[in-house]
Amino acid sequence: MADQDGLKVAKDYHVEEAFANNGGFYVKGAGSLDWGMKKHLANIFDPKSGNTVMFAFDHGYFMGSTAGLERLDLVIPRLMPHIDCLMGTRGALRTCVSPDNRKAIALRVSSGSSMLNEDLSHEVVAVDIEDSIRMNADCMAVQTFIGADGQLSSIDNLSRVINAGLRYSIPTLGVVAVGKDMERTDRFFKLATRIVAEMGVQLVKTYYCDNFEEVVAACPVPIVVAGGKKLPENEALTLAYRSIQGGARGLDMGRNIFQSEHSAEMAQAIRQIVHEAYTDKQAWEFFQDAIH
Ligand code: 5RP
């Protein structure tokens, strides 16, 4: 392992230069993958915009019934027309989502946390590759805790899922967690997203931060941005707009959709930013027109 003496600070991200090695396939870093992997990624990322609207409702895996998700069976069908990808647990999908939907599936496969324990950083791989195949998953989501006590075990979980995913051509979604003690800086996200990408995931979920375009430039696979805690709708739309402008290939919002009083209109407004190049102001006007 390279020693850390005299490490130079990385600074040449060439953010204006497009990713150079795509091998003709539109999803970043996937040029050398096989047909099956590419098909799953094409199910997630729209070939026209290259982007995705993921709706995250996997919070129950460690938060139980979260505000706004008390009734998954009622919430999800209402949002279905406006999203591209369902991010949930196998329990939520099998019990509350009809299999006749045509959406991509981001299956939450890591687990082991709950709101009752302080340290959320120790998880296991809870869903095996056979059940991911049964669920027709288009990617398998694994929480990674870079810099936390559970770092080694979370990278071990991630590597096991990547290895199985490569065997059966199912992409892995590396979820960069930010525990309460973790810094939400570009320095942390550059480190964490790059580590996860170098472990071999096909896509990464993380949070927006300052210098986000450098985080994107340094990550050789697509990044989707999690919404985080509930914001006023106009601020959430600005977060979505800045993420896409900064190079994110989509949003994976949960609370900023399902905790909005107008969740369907919020999903629609986010879709306008992700796929129709709306600015946040245009999306905000769209949202206000839709709710009145
Ligand atoms: C929960 C998750 C969520 O998928 C992710 O945080 C997106 O949801 P939100 O926009 O509510 O943050 O990983 O563990």
Residues whose N, C-alpha, C, O or C-beta is under 5 A from the ligand:
A	BS01	5RP	A56 D58 H59 A226 G227 G228 K229 D252 M253 G254 R255 N256
